[in-house]
Amino acid sequence: MDTQKFVLITGAAGGIGRATVNLFFEKGWHVVGIDRSDFGEGFPANGLFVRSDISRPEDMQAIFEKVSAVTDSLDALVNNAAMQIAKPLVETTVEEWDAVMNANLRSVFLGVKLAHPLLKARGGAAVVNVSSVHAIQTSANIAAYAASKGGMLALTRAMAIEFAPDNIRANAILPGAVDTPMLRAGLGRGHVGHGDMQERLDNLARKTVNGRVGTPEEIAHAIYFLADNQQSSFMTGQALVVDGGATARLSTE
């Protein structure tokens, strides 16, 4: 069997996705990246980038046909793609709710189902689901996103139990405030004031215990830890929070 390691990363063109693509490439892995947006310049030359929408089941099927053409096994699957709709629950439409669930949760179910034969073929693989601190502590006007990320934790536990006989581990990572395009877009919700972007980022930073917002690279390293069978071989079904201590502090403090 080929000893070259392969990882599939969804949401590869986003903030955390790009950092994760780069880190796995630096570590010597072949990277398959998926995103509905163009990656642009700089995708690893020895990898494969597929522009596709994981919220569409027919697109998922096509993705894995392309993946199977380049490798007969996967060492890791990183379910990172997500969308966020920031509005009050009572103003959220059924279409918006379904769009968030399809992109954030159904895509993970489908992706793992389709990736399972490739992960099983490796004889020791890992699934890393990128959830969010919103799965365990949330705020106003982000209900659909929080629900999708909470569902991902339950799905991660179910995967861990069902896939253990195939030597496939499944864990989730819960990033807190990380400086990404998604975070900056979401700062318009008003939960950190209404100043300019830097002022909002500074206000958010003060709410963490570390006193700063995280970087995509910091999350990428945590993802790599969970994907690497040497570093996290005895971890499965777990939720790893990487949030600068934000969820450690009482909201009444």
NORPE-V532340 format. One record per residue. RES is the residue in one small letter. NEAR is the number of other ideal C-beta (glycine too) atoms within 12 Angstrom. Layout:
RES & NEAR
RES & NEAR
//
This chain:
m & 13
d & 14
t & 12
q & 20
k & 31
f & 39
v & 49
l & 53
i & 52
t & 52
g & 43
a & 45
a & 33
g & 37
g & 34
i & 45
g & 43
r & 34
a & 34
t & 50
v & 43
n & 29
l & 32
f & 39
f & 29
e & 16
k & 26
g & 19
w & 33
h & 31
v & 45
v & 42
g & 43
i & 45
d & 36
r & 27
s & 24
d & 15
f & 28
g & 14
e & 10
g & 17
f & 28
p & 28
a & 11
n & 19
g & 30
l & 29
f & 35
v & 33
r & 22
s & 35
d & 25
i & 44
s & 32
r & 20
p & 20
e & 15
d & 28
m & 33
q & 18
a & 20
i & 39
f & 34
e & 16
k & 22
v & 36
s & 22
a & 14
v & 24
t & 32
d & 19
s & 32
l & 41
d & 43
a & 45
l & 52
v & 52
n & 50
n & 52
a & 46
a & 46
m & 36
q & 36
i & 32
a & 30
k & 22
p & 17
l & 20
v & 11
e & 15
t & 24
t & 15
v & 11
e & 12
e & 24
w & 25
d & 20
a & 25
v & 35
m & 31
n & 28
a & 38
n & 43
l & 38
r & 28
s & 41
v & 42
f & 31
l & 30
g & 45
v & 41
k & 25
l & 31
a & 45
h & 26
p & 22
l & 34
l & 40
k & 25
a & 22
r & 34
g & 17
g & 26
a & 39
a & 49
v & 53
v & 55
n & 51
v & 51
s & 46
s & 44
v & 37
h & 41
a & 35
i & 23
q & 23
t & 29
s & 25
a & 17
n & 24
i & 38
a & 27
a & 36
y & 39
a & 35
a & 27
s & 41
k & 39
g & 30
g & 28
m & 44
l & 34
a & 24
l & 36
t & 41
r & 24
a & 22
m & 36
a & 30
i & 17
e & 23
f & 31
a & 22
p & 12
d & 27
n & 21
i & 37
r & 38
a & 44
n & 42
a & 43
i & 44
l & 38
p & 48
g & 40
a & 44
v & 42
d & 32
t & 35
p & 22
m & 34
l & 36
r & 24
a & 21
g & 32
l & 33
g & 21
r & 26
g & 18
h & 22
v & 27
g & 19
h & 13
g & 15
d & 14
m & 21
q & 16
e & 15
r & 27
l & 26
d & 21
n & 22
l & 33
a & 26
r & 20
k & 30
t & 28
v & 20
n & 22
g & 17
r & 22
v & 33
g & 36
t & 25
p & 34
e & 25
e & 29
i & 44
a & 40
h & 28
a & 39
i & 47
y & 39
f & 29
l & 44
a & 47
d & 29
n & 26
q & 16
q & 19
s & 26
s & 17
f & 13
m & 27
t & 33
g & 28
q & 27
a & 34
l & 34
v & 29
v & 36
d & 34
g & 29
g & 21
a & 34
t & 27
a & 18
r & 18
l & 10
s & 12
t & 4
e & 9
//
